[in-house]
């Protein structure tokens, strides 16, 4: 299994995806095709927490008046399943590895995984 979960309207996602050869990868645009409970469970097994998969930049946090500091693992799981913007993206997932988000460390790890040199 090789999947990428991303948002097409996100410039950062598109920029990151463009750096890699994703010919053998299943590309999932999460707004058009939301993640399933089973896929979230697979992500959780690799990431070890729902918090690691949760986007603290989601506009829904302010709209819903959420206090992120008071949320637990169950809350993160339910929110990610409820609305696509709660998933930190992009998410690159294989059977054994997961790369979550767009921070520099993650992008560097992805480049190493894909064997991309700058």
SULFEN-V843409 format. One record per backbone hydrogen bond with DSSP energy under -1.0 kcal/mol. CO is the residue of the C=O (numbers start at 1). NH is the residue of the N-H. E is the energy in kcal/mol with one decimal. If there is no record, write none. Layout:
# SULFEN-V843409
[[CO	NH	E] [CO	NH	E]]
This chain:
# SULFEN-V843409
[[2	26	-3.1] [3	93	-3.1] [4	28	-3.3] [5	91	-2.4] [6	30	-2.7] [7	10	-1.6] [10	14	-2.3] [11	15	-2.5] [12	16	-2.3] [13	17	-2.9] [14	18	-2.0] [16	19	-1.3] [17	20	-1.5] [22	25	-1.6] [26	4	-2.7] [28	6	-2.6] [29	33	-2.6] [36	40	-2.3] [37	41	-2.1] [38	42	-2.1] [39	43	-2.4] [40	44	-2.7] [41	45	-2.3] [42	46	-1.4] [43	47	-3.1] [44	48	-2.6] [53	88	-3.3] [58	61	-1.3] [59	63	-1.8] [60	64	-2.4] [61	66	-2.6] [67	70	-1.8] [68	71	-1.6] [72	76	-2.4] [73	77	-2.4] [74	78	-2.4] [75	79	-2.6] [76	80	-2.5] [77	81	-2.1] [78	82	-1.6] [79	83	-2.2] [83	86	-1.9] [84	87	-1.5] [86	55	-2.7] [90	101	-2.1] [91	5	-2.8] [92	99	-2.6] [93	3	-2.9] [97	94	-3.0] [99	92	-2.5] [103	107	-2.3] [104	108	-2.5] [105	109	-2.1] [106	110	-2.3] [107	111	-2.3] [108	112	-2.1] [109	113	-2.5] [110	114	-2.7] [111	116	-2.9]]
